Amino acid sequence: MNQRIARGEGMHGWWIVDPRHADEGEVQDGRRRMICLIRHHPSGDWLWNHSLEKPTISPSYRMSHTRPDGSEQVDHFILTDGRLQFCGDSTHAWAGQTMDLPPLNDAELAYFDRPEEWTT
């Protein structure tokens, strides 16, 4: 199995490897840079298709913060069938591009819960 999504014990979110940085190597303890998708959306819980290999989560995920220079950094994407589509309002070089999620490696899988124990 090529698992591409995980949920951490006691964590209220799903975790994916950030495909923009997957080739940069280990960040900590064998794990790569990851993105946490918080399970609670302002309009309610997000929907997940329960696929570990080709996850879909809806609605889209948008996060933003103010940079030190005062400009806004926006990261907005849609996760469908194991692919991240970066929306046009994202303020990075990947805006408008679609990337496959990389499979989780052994260290990343060991860090998270066993998927057969997931209930939501």
N, CA, C and O of each residue as an XYZ file, in Angstrom:
480
protein
N       0.846     -1.179      0.000
C       0.000      0.000      0.000
C       0.890      1.241      0.000
O       1.934      1.270      0.652
N       0.468      2.249     -0.731
C       1.163      3.535     -0.760
C       0.327      4.571     -0.028
O      -0.326      5.409     -0.650
N       0.352      4.510      1.299
C      -0.448      5.408      2.126
C       0.053      6.833      1.983
O       1.253      7.088      2.083
N      -0.879      7.778      1.745
C      -0.517      9.170      1.507
C      -1.118     10.134      2.528
O      -0.950     11.347      2.405
N      -1.820      9.601      3.540
C      -2.443     10.446      4.550
C      -2.401      9.713      5.879
O      -2.490      8.486      5.916
N      -2.265     10.457      6.973
C      -2.228      9.838      8.303
C      -2.886     10.775      9.299
O      -3.016     11.975      9.053
N      -3.294     10.221     10.411
C      -3.833     11.036     11.502
C      -3.052     10.712     12.755
O      -2.917      9.547     13.129
N      -2.546     11.726     13.393
C      -1.740     11.526     14.588
C      -2.595     11.279     15.817
O      -3.696     11.816     15.935
N      -2.087     10.470     16.726
C      -2.778     10.158     17.972
C      -3.050     11.439     18.754
O      -2.143     12.231     19.008
N      -4.318     11.630     19.130
C      -4.698     12.802     19.900
C      -4.691     14.097     19.103
O      -4.966     15.167     19.646
N      -4.378     14.004     17.823
C      -4.325     15.202     16.986
C      -5.645     15.339     16.242
O      -6.241     14.345     15.825
N      -6.086     16.548     16.084
C      -7.361     16.787     15.415
C      -7.118     17.196     13.975
O      -7.549     18.267     13.548
N      -6.434     16.353     13.231
C      -6.161     16.681     11.846
C      -5.542     15.519     11.104
O      -5.127     14.525     11.701
N      -5.488     15.658      9.813
C      -4.816     14.697      8.946
C      -3.480     15.296      8.544
O      -3.327     16.517      8.499
N      -2.523     14.444      8.257
C      -1.179     14.882      7.887
C      -0.818     14.317      6.527
O      -1.076     13.149      6.236
N      -0.215     15.164      5.694
C       0.285     14.767      4.389
C       1.694     15.324      4.232
O       2.045     16.330      4.849
N       2.493     14.668      3.408
C       3.820     15.198      3.083
C       3.621     16.349      2.109
O       2.865     16.226      1.146
N       4.294     17.464      2.355
C       4.203     18.617      1.468
C       4.935     18.271      0.169
O       6.163     18.179      0.168
N       4.208     18.079     -0.937
C       4.872     17.647     -2.174
C       5.836     18.678     -2.737
O       6.706     18.336     -3.538
N       5.695     19.936     -2.332
C       6.609     20.980     -2.820
C       8.006     20.802     -2.260
O       8.975     21.294     -2.839
N       8.121     20.097     -1.127
C       9.409     19.966     -0.446
C       9.802     18.511     -0.198
O      10.749     18.256      0.546
N       9.105     17.558     -0.799
C       9.328     16.139     -0.518
C      10.741     15.679     -0.866
O      11.265     14.763     -0.233
N      11.349     16.293     -1.845
C      12.688     15.871     -2.275
C      13.812     16.515     -1.475
O      14.984     16.236     -1.727
N      13.471     17.379     -0.507
C      14.491     18.061      0.283
C      15.070     17.176      1.381
O      16.063     17.532      2.015
N      14.445     16.026      1.602
C      14.976     15.095      2.592
C      14.387     15.295      3.974
O      13.406     16.013      4.169
N      15.024     14.634      4.921
C      14.562     14.567      6.307
C      14.592     15.927      6.992
O      15.538     16.700      6.841
N      13.533     16.197      7.746
C      13.470     17.395      8.579
C      13.741     17.008     10.028
O      14.500     17.679     10.727
N      13.100     15.898     10.481
C      13.275     15.459     11.864
C      12.973     13.972     11.959
O      11.927     13.523     11.492
N      13.868     13.209     12.552
C      13.658     11.787     12.831
C      13.154     11.003     11.625
O      12.282     10.145     11.767
N      13.685     11.284     10.450
C      13.315     10.547      9.250
C      12.065     11.053      8.561
O      11.692     10.551      7.501
N      11.412     12.047      9.154
C      10.191     12.585      8.554
C      10.524     13.797      7.684
O      11.478     14.531      7.942
N       9.710     13.981      6.650
C       9.857     15.134      5.763
C       8.912     16.248      6.199
O       8.122     16.063      7.124
N       8.987     17.388      5.547
C       8.098     18.510      5.859
C       6.659     18.097      5.554
O       6.362     17.572      4.481
N       5.782     18.342      6.511
C       4.404     17.884      6.369
C       3.430     19.053      6.537
O       3.785     20.115      7.048
N       2.203     18.825      6.094
C       1.114     19.779      6.237
C       0.054     19.123      7.112
O      -0.316     17.971      6.885
N      -0.432     19.848      8.103
C      -1.528     19.357      8.941
C      -2.820     20.000      8.461
O      -2.931     21.224      8.398
N      -3.789     19.168      8.126
C      -5.103     19.639      7.714
C      -6.023     19.500      8.914
O      -6.444     18.392      9.245
N      -6.334     20.592      9.560
C      -7.176     20.573     10.748
C      -8.551     20.025     10.377
O      -9.121     20.393      9.350
N      -9.076     19.139     11.227
C     -10.334     18.461     10.910
C     -11.559     19.349     10.986
O     -12.593     19.012     10.410
N     -11.475     20.456     11.670
C     -12.658     21.288     11.832
C     -12.566     22.528     10.960
O     -11.703     23.382     11.160
N     -13.452     22.614     10.006
C     -13.548     23.739      9.092
C     -14.531     24.738      9.710
O     -15.412     24.322     10.461
N     -14.412     26.039      9.421
C     -15.352     27.001     10.014
C     -16.823     26.642      9.806
O     -17.664     26.973     10.642
N     -17.137     25.972      8.702
C     -18.534     25.608      8.446
C     -18.867     24.211      8.973
O     -19.965     23.714      8.725
N     -17.952     23.573      9.688
C     -18.188     22.235     10.234
C     -17.041     21.307      9.923
O     -16.027     21.737      9.373
N     -17.182     20.040     10.264
C     -16.126     19.069      9.984
C     -15.917     18.896      8.487
O     -16.850     19.016      7.693
N     -14.686     18.614      8.123
C     -14.374     18.344      6.731
C     -14.811     16.936      6.387
O     -15.004     16.095      7.265
N     -14.960     16.696      5.120
C     -15.325     15.373      4.638
C     -14.081     14.699      4.072
O     -13.301     15.319      3.350
N     -13.904     13.433      4.405
C     -12.774     12.635      3.925
C     -13.348     11.392      3.272
O     -14.297     10.807      3.795
N     -12.799     10.977      2.150
C     -13.313      9.817      1.423
C     -12.817      8.481      1.989
O     -13.142      7.432      1.433
N     -12.051      8.491      3.064
C     -11.520      7.305      3.746
C     -10.546      6.493      2.899
O     -10.320      5.316      3.175
N      -9.977      7.103      1.884
C      -8.941      6.441      1.090
C      -7.582      6.857      1.625
O      -7.293      8.047      1.754
N      -6.742      5.864      1.939
C      -5.382      6.143      2.402
C      -4.430      6.376      1.236
O      -3.422      7.068      1.380
N      -4.753      5.795      0.076
C      -3.870      5.914     -1.080
C      -4.226      7.074     -2.003
O      -3.344      7.665     -2.627
N      -5.510      7.401     -2.092
C      -5.963      8.509     -2.936
C      -6.960      9.359     -2.156
O      -8.145      9.409     -2.487
N      -6.459     10.033     -1.104
C      -7.375     10.789     -0.246
C      -7.990     12.001     -0.947
O      -7.365     12.668     -1.773
N      -9.242     12.249     -0.576
C      -9.956     13.462     -0.966
C     -10.499     14.077      0.311
O     -11.136     13.392      1.111
N     -10.253     15.352      0.506
C     -10.788     16.082      1.656
C     -11.474     17.321      1.111
O     -10.931     18.019      0.255
N     -12.662     17.587      1.610
C     -13.363     18.791      1.161
C     -14.001     19.488      2.363
O     -14.330     18.826      3.347
N     -14.180     20.795      2.305
C     -13.899     21.676      1.167
C     -12.405     21.928      1.006
O     -11.586     21.229      1.603
N     -12.052     22.924      0.202
C     -10.647     23.250     -0.005
C     -10.017     23.714      1.304
O     -10.712     24.028      2.270
N      -8.682     23.750      1.314
C      -7.933     24.168      2.495
C      -7.235     25.485      2.171
O      -6.482     25.569      1.200
N      -7.484     26.513      2.984
C      -6.855     27.820      2.766
C      -6.298     28.327      4.088
O      -7.002     28.392      5.096
N      -5.026     28.682      4.059
C      -4.403     29.276      5.233
C      -3.615     30.493      4.773
O      -3.105     30.538      3.654
N      -3.528     31.476      5.659
C      -2.775     32.675      5.315
C      -2.143     33.254      6.571
O      -2.601     33.021      7.689
N      -1.088     34.008      6.355
C      -0.458     34.734      7.453
C       0.260     35.945      6.878
O       0.541     36.021      5.682
N       0.545     36.879      7.758
C       1.228     38.101      7.346
C       2.729     37.897      7.473
O       3.230     37.488      8.521
N       3.424     38.184      6.406
C       4.885     38.090      6.395
C       5.479     39.284      7.156
O       4.784     40.271      7.395
N       6.771     39.197      7.539
C       7.416     40.321      8.234
C       7.364     41.637      7.463
O       7.367     42.711      8.064
N       7.317     41.555      6.119
C       7.254     42.790      5.320
C       5.840     43.352      5.207
O       5.630     44.371      4.550
N       4.859     42.689      5.849
C       3.480     43.169      5.845
C       2.609     42.576      4.750
O       1.394     42.768      4.768
N       3.195     41.861      3.800
C       2.398     41.247      2.742
C       1.752     39.960      3.260
O       2.206     39.374      4.244
N       0.699     39.537      2.589
C      -0.008     38.323      2.996
C       0.500     37.124      2.199
O       0.639     37.196      0.978
N       0.776     36.021      2.899
C       1.123     34.775      2.228
C      -0.099     33.874      2.303
O      -0.632     33.624      3.384
N      -0.540     33.387      1.146
C      -1.725     32.543      1.052
C      -1.333     31.193      0.471
O      -0.618     31.118     -0.528
N      -1.805     30.133      1.105
C      -1.640     28.773      0.612
C      -3.038     28.173      0.554
O      -3.650     27.917      1.591
N      -3.539     27.952     -0.640
C      -4.908     27.481     -0.844
C      -4.862     26.309     -1.823
O      -4.335     26.432     -2.928
N      -5.421     25.168     -1.402
C      -5.397     24.012     -2.286
C      -6.619     23.135     -2.097
O      -7.335     23.222     -1.099
N      -6.829     22.288     -3.090
C      -7.888     21.285     -3.096
C      -7.198     19.928     -3.139
O      -6.324     19.706     -3.977
N      -7.579     19.019     -2.249
C      -7.008     17.668     -2.219
C      -8.051     16.699     -2.777
O      -9.088     16.464     -2.158
N      -7.762     16.140     -3.958
C      -8.681     15.232     -4.638
C      -7.909     14.043     -5.190
O      -6.944     14.207     -5.936
N      -8.345     12.845     -4.814
C      -7.757     11.601     -5.325
C      -6.236     11.565     -5.184
O      -5.536     11.108     -6.088
N      -5.726     12.048     -4.048
C      -4.290     11.983     -3.786
C      -3.469     13.025     -4.519
O      -2.248     12.899     -4.619
N      -4.128     14.051     -5.033
C      -3.428     15.120     -5.753
C      -3.792     16.464     -5.149
O      -4.960     16.727     -4.860
N      -2.784     17.320     -4.956
C      -3.007     18.676     -4.464
C      -3.053     19.628     -5.648
O      -2.101     19.722     -6.422
N      -4.173     20.333     -5.780
C      -4.294     21.372     -6.797
C      -4.209     22.707     -6.079
O      -5.095     23.057     -5.299
N      -3.141     23.453     -6.342
C      -2.949     24.747     -5.708
C      -3.779     25.794     -6.444
O      -3.629     25.980     -7.652
N      -4.651     26.470     -5.712
C      -5.571     27.447     -6.294
C      -4.826     28.714     -6.723
O      -3.732     29.009     -6.242
N      -5.449     29.447     -7.636
C      -4.835     30.640     -8.207
C      -4.604     31.771     -7.232
O      -3.792     32.657     -7.497
N      -5.317     31.758     -6.082
C      -5.094     32.831     -5.101
C      -3.917     32.550     -4.169
O      -3.602     33.373     -3.309
N      -3.262     31.393     -4.331
C      -2.048     31.103     -3.566
C      -0.956     32.073     -4.009
O      -0.865     32.427     -5.184
N      -0.135     32.495     -3.061
C       0.889     33.504     -3.369
C       2.281     32.895     -3.458
O       3.258     33.505     -3.023
N       2.374     31.700     -4.017
C       3.666     31.042     -4.184
C       3.795     30.531     -5.614
O       2.848     30.587     -6.397
N       4.970     30.040     -5.934
C       5.276     29.628     -7.300
C       4.436     28.446     -7.793
O       4.375     28.200     -8.998
N       3.792     27.717     -6.887
C       3.024     26.532     -7.285
C       1.560     26.852     -7.568
O       0.801     25.946     -7.912
N       1.136     28.114     -7.434
C      -0.249     28.501     -7.715
C      -0.631     28.026     -9.117
O       0.111     28.230    -10.077
N      -1.800     27.392     -9.219
C      -2.282     26.893    -10.507
C      -1.742     25.528    -10.902
O      -2.141     24.994    -11.936
N      -0.845     24.946    -10.110
C      -0.254     23.649    -10.432
C      -0.909     22.538     -9.615
O      -1.476     22.784     -8.551
N      -0.820     21.322    -10.127
C      -1.320     20.139     -9.436
C      -0.152     19.184     -9.229
O       0.641     18.954    -10.143
N      -0.049     18.628     -8.021
C       1.055     17.724     -7.677
C       0.510     16.486     -6.990
O      -0.442     16.569     -6.214
N       1.114     15.333     -7.273
C       0.762     14.099     -6.572
C       1.307     14.148     -5.152
O       2.405     14.653     -4.915
N       0.527     13.616     -4.202
C       1.045     13.463     -2.841
C       2.043     12.319     -2.825
O       1.753     11.253     -3.368
N       3.207     12.504     -2.223
C       4.144     11.390     -2.099
C       3.657     10.412     -1.027
O       3.017     10.824     -0.060
N       3.957      9.117     -1.193
C       3.618      8.154     -0.140
C       4.385      8.480      1.140
O       5.497      9.005      1.090
N       3.785      8.165      2.276
C       4.457      8.333      3.561
C       5.566      7.295      3.682
O       5.391      6.148      3.271
N       6.708      7.691      4.246
C       7.802      6.741      4.438
C       7.621      6.007      5.778
O       6.699      6.314      6.533
N       8.485      5.057      6.065
C       8.354      4.248      7.285
C       8.388      5.091      8.556
O       7.622      4.833      9.486
N       9.264      6.095      8.611
C       9.359      6.941      9.802
C       8.084      7.752      9.997
O       7.633      7.940     11.127
N       7.505      8.230      8.907
C       6.267      9.001      8.992
C       5.102      8.111      9.422
O       4.282      8.512     10.247
N       5.032      6.912      8.865
C       3.969      5.976      9.248
C       4.079      5.592     10.719
O       3.069      5.496     11.416
N       5.301      5.372     11.189
C       5.500      4.973     12.587
C       5.112      6.095     13.554
O       4.736      5.829     14.696
N       5.202      7.331     13.104
C       4.903      8.479     13.951
C       3.398      8.639     14.210
O       2.997      9.222     15.218
N       2.579      8.123     13.306
C       1.137      8.325     13.389
C       0.394      7.068     13.814
O       0.950      5.970     13.844
N      -0.890      7.265     14.143
C      -1.772      6.151     14.510
C      -1.844      5.107     13.409
O      -1.489      5.355     12.256
N      -2.313      3.937     13.801
C      -2.592      2.891     12.829
C      -3.943      3.210     12.193
O      -4.915      3.421     12.919
N      -4.039      3.254     10.850
C      -5.274      3.678     10.194
C      -6.477      2.796     10.533
O      -7.613      3.271     10.509
N      -6.244      1.518     10.848
C      -7.381      0.654     11.164
C      -8.060      1.054     12.474
O      -9.150      0.574     12.783
N      -7.416      1.928     13.239
C      -8.012      2.416     14.477
C      -8.763      3.733     14.299
O      -9.379      4.221     15.247
N      -8.721      4.315     13.102
C      -9.390      5.578     12.874
C     -10.894      5.358     12.895
O     -11.385      4.346     12.394
N     -11.606      6.279     13.460
C     -13.071      6.145     13.528
C     -13.787      7.243     12.747
O     -14.970      7.104     12.437
N     -13.090      8.332     12.425
C     -13.750      9.410     11.681
C     -12.922      9.792     10.485
O     -13.306     10.683      9.728
